[in-house]
Amino acid sequence: MNKFTERTIKIILSIPAGKIMTYGQIARLAGNPRAARQVVRILHAISHIHHLPWHRVVNAKGEIAIKDDESRFIQVALLKKEGVEFDGNGRILMEKYLYEPGEIDFREKGS
């Protein structure tokens, strides 16, 4: 697994319940601000393996980016269950729910 993927996983795992982050925000914190699509691929490919809270990741507008109706419904339901609110246009209130982590320690355990 490459460093970007490792960092992305660590960042996503750090998102607390009731908060969200954007694909681009995660890419930037993981070390490649132009890799938002790679974050999408990571979520799609290995969320189930690493038990990632995939539902807490949205696009920069605070919208659910998933096109599949069933998955979209699940993501909205999971976020609402955590107390996340949506406006009348189906967007998350970013100023209230966006998670801005402090410094993230990317050192490997034991180093």
C-alpha positions as CSV (number, residue, x, y, z in Angstrom):
1,M,0.0,0.0,0.0
2,N,1.4,3.4,-0.9
3,K,1.9,6.3,1.5
4,F,-1.0,8.3,0.0
5,T,-3.4,5.5,0.5
6,E,-2.2,4.9,4.1
7,R,-2.6,8.5,5.0
8,T,-6.0,8.7,3.3
9,I,-7.2,5.7,5.4
10,K,-5.9,7.3,8.6
11,I,-7.6,10.6,7.8
12,I,-10.9,9.0,7.0
13,L,-10.8,6.9,10.2
14,S,-10.2,10.1,12.2
15,I,-13.5,11.7,11.1
16,P,-15.8,11.8,14.1
17,A,-19.5,10.8,14.0
18,G,-21.6,13.8,13.1
19,K,-18.9,15.4,11.0
20,I,-17.9,15.3,7.4
21,M,-14.9,15.9,5.2
22,T,-14.5,16.5,1.5
23,Y,-12.6,14.4,-1.0
24,G,-10.4,17.3,-1.8
25,Q,-9.7,18.1,1.8
26,I,-8.7,14.5,2.5
27,A,-6.4,14.5,-0.6
28,R,-4.7,17.7,0.5
29,L,-4.1,16.5,4.0
30,A,-2.8,13.1,2.7
31,G,-0.2,15.0,0.6
32,N,-1.7,15.4,-2.9
33,P,-4.2,18.2,-3.2
34,R,-5.0,17.2,-6.8
35,A,-5.9,13.6,-5.9
36,A,-9.6,13.9,-4.9
37,R,-10.5,11.2,-7.4
38,Q,-8.0,8.9,-5.9
39,V,-9.7,9.3,-2.5
40,V,-13.0,8.3,-4.3
41,R,-11.2,5.2,-5.6
42,I,-9.8,4.3,-2.2
43,L,-13.2,4.6,-0.6
44,H,-14.8,2.5,-3.3
45,A,-12.1,-0.2,-3.3
46,I,-11.3,-0.7,0.4
47,S,-13.8,0.9,2.7
48,H,-15.2,-2.5,3.7
49,I,-11.7,-3.9,4.3
50,H,-10.7,-1.1,6.7
51,H,-14.2,-0.4,8.1
52,L,-13.9,3.2,6.9
53,P,-16.8,5.6,7.7
54,W,-17.2,6.3,4.0
55,H,-20.5,8.0,4.5
56,R,-18.7,11.0,6.2
57,V,-17.0,12.0,2.9
58,V,-18.8,14.3,0.5
59,N,-18.0,16.7,-2.3
60,A,-16.8,20.3,-1.9
61,K,-20.4,21.6,-2.1
62,G,-21.5,19.4,0.8
63,E,-23.4,17.1,-1.6
64,I,-23.6,13.4,-1.7
65,A,-21.6,12.5,-4.8
66,I,-22.8,8.9,-5.2
67,K,-25.1,8.5,-8.2
68,D,-26.5,5.1,-7.2
69,D,-29.9,5.7,-5.6
70,E,-29.6,3.0,-3.0
71,S,-26.1,3.9,-1.9
72,R,-27.1,7.6,-1.8
73,F,-30.1,6.8,0.4
74,I,-27.8,4.8,2.7
75,Q,-25.3,7.6,3.0
76,V,-28.0,10.2,3.7
77,A,-29.6,7.9,6.3
78,L,-26.3,7.2,8.1
79,L,-25.4,10.9,8.2
80,K,-28.9,11.9,9.5
81,K,-28.6,9.1,12.2
82,E,-25.4,10.9,13.3
83,G,-27.3,14.2,13.5
84,V,-26.0,15.8,10.3
85,E,-28.5,18.2,8.8
86,F,-29.2,19.0,5.1
87,D,-30.6,22.2,3.7
88,G,-33.6,22.3,1.3
89,N,-31.4,21.6,-1.6
90,G,-30.0,18.4,-0.1
91,R,-26.6,19.9,0.9
92,I,-24.9,19.5,4.2
93,L,-24.4,22.7,6.2
94,M,-20.7,22.8,5.7
95,E,-20.0,25.6,8.2
96,K,-21.6,23.4,10.9
97,Y,-20.4,19.9,10.1
98,L,-17.1,20.2,8.3
99,Y,-14.3,18.5,10.3
100,E,-11.0,20.3,10.3
101,P,-8.5,17.9,11.9
102,G,-5.5,19.3,13.6
103,E,-2.1,17.9,12.9
104,I,-2.2,14.3,11.9
105,D,0.6,12.0,13.0
106,F,1.5,9.9,9.9
107,R,4.4,8.1,11.6
108,E,4.2,4.4,11.6
109,K,3.5,2.7,15.0
110,G,6.6,2.0,16.8
111,S,8.7,4.8,15.1
